[in-house]
Amino acid sequence: MSGNVLIYIAVMAGVTYFIRMIPLTLIKKEITNQYIKSFLYYVPFVTLAVMTFPDIIEGTASIWSGMAGFIVAVLMAFFGRSMFQVSIAACVVVFITELFIC
């Protein structure tokens, strides 16, 4: 069993290494295409959102309390509130919603 784990780790390390090294070795000059630059600019934000959103919804006792907290957080962020205010308000809304739902 432990031999299989080492093989899995080695394969993961190799795949990760090659995914990061191929662009560095194949692309020698600066990227000038605006579409590609725009796409690459938003990749980290999209990745973070894809990893975070399911936990926002499913991390609470009810999907509805997660959605309520998410909506409040999006609205407050849209109107320019600080990250601290947004996170506190979302937590309070989730807490109050779960008091009434559960």
Secondary structure as UniProt FT lines:
FT   HELIX           2..26
FT   HELIX           34..58
FT   HELIX           63..78
FT   TURN            79..80
FT   HELIX           83..101
//
